[in-house]
């Protein structure tokens, strides 16, 4: 299944009107992304149009697993 891997930006505070995610990579998908940062709504639209799932990568010492967005679990 095609997958889009993203991570949350570090310098975005809650409530800011800046794109919150950065695309880290794609798997099994012919997709070029030309923006540096992207919003969740935009990710959801890309995933729906391409049939891909979105995986948010966790960072830090205590978070070591990748997590699928709750919206994507319900859609697939």
C-alpha positions as CSV (number, residue, x, y, z in Angstrom):
1,X,0.0,0.0,0.0
2,X,1.3,3.5,-0.8
3,X,2.4,5.4,2.2
4,X,3.3,9.0,2.9
5,X,5.6,9.5,5.9
6,X,5.5,12.8,7.8
7,X,6.8,14.3,11.0
8,X,5.6,17.3,13.0
9,X,7.6,20.4,12.9
10,X,9.3,21.4,16.1
11,X,9.0,25.2,15.9
12,X,5.2,25.4,15.5
13,X,3.2,26.2,18.6
14,X,-0.4,25.1,19.3
15,X,-2.9,27.5,17.6
16,X,-0.4,28.9,15.1
17,X,-1.7,29.2,11.5
18,X,1.4,27.6,10.0
19,X,1.7,24.3,8.2
20,X,2.4,21.7,10.9
21,X,4.0,18.8,9.1
22,X,7.0,18.1,6.9
23,X,7.0,15.2,4.4
24,X,9.9,12.8,5.2
25,X,9.4,10.3,2.4
26,X,6.9,8.3,0.3
27,X,6.8,4.5,-0.3
28,X,5.4,2.8,-3.4
29,X,4.0,6.1,-4.8
30,X,4.9,8.2,-7.7
31,X,4.4,11.6,-6.1
32,X,6.4,14.8,-6.0
33,X,5.8,17.3,-3.3
34,X,7.1,20.8,-3.9
35,X,6.4,22.5,-0.6
36,X,8.6,22.4,2.5
37,X,5.8,22.2,5.0
38,X,2.2,21.0,4.6
39,X,-1.1,21.1,6.6
40,X,-3.0,18.1,7.8
41,X,-5.9,18.9,5.5
42,X,-3.6,18.9,2.5
43,X,-2.0,15.6,3.6
44,X,-5.5,14.1,3.8
45,X,-6.4,15.3,0.3
46,X,-3.1,13.9,-1.1
47,X,-3.7,10.6,0.6
48,X,-7.3,10.4,-0.6
49,X,-6.4,11.2,-4.2
50,X,-3.5,8.8,-4.4
51,X,-5.0,6.0,-2.2
52,X,-2.1,6.3,0.2
53,X,-2.1,6.2,4.0
54,X,-0.3,8.8,6.1
55,X,2.1,7.8,8.9
56,X,3.3,10.4,11.4
57,X,6.8,9.6,12.6
58,X,7.4,10.2,16.3
59,X,10.7,11.7,17.5
60,X,12.5,11.9,20.8
61,X,13.8,9.4,23.3
62,X,10.6,8.0,24.7
63,X,8.7,7.9,21.3
64,X,10.2,5.3,19.0
65,X,7.3,3.9,17.0
66,X,5.5,5.3,14.0
67,X,1.8,6.0,14.4
68,X,-0.9,6.0,11.7
69,X,-3.3,9.0,11.9
70,X,-6.7,8.1,13.5
71,X,-8.5,9.5,10.4
72,X,-6.7,7.0,8.1
73,X,-7.6,4.0,10.2
74,X,-11.3,4.7,9.9
75,X,-11.0,5.4,6.1
76,X,-9.2,2.1,5.3
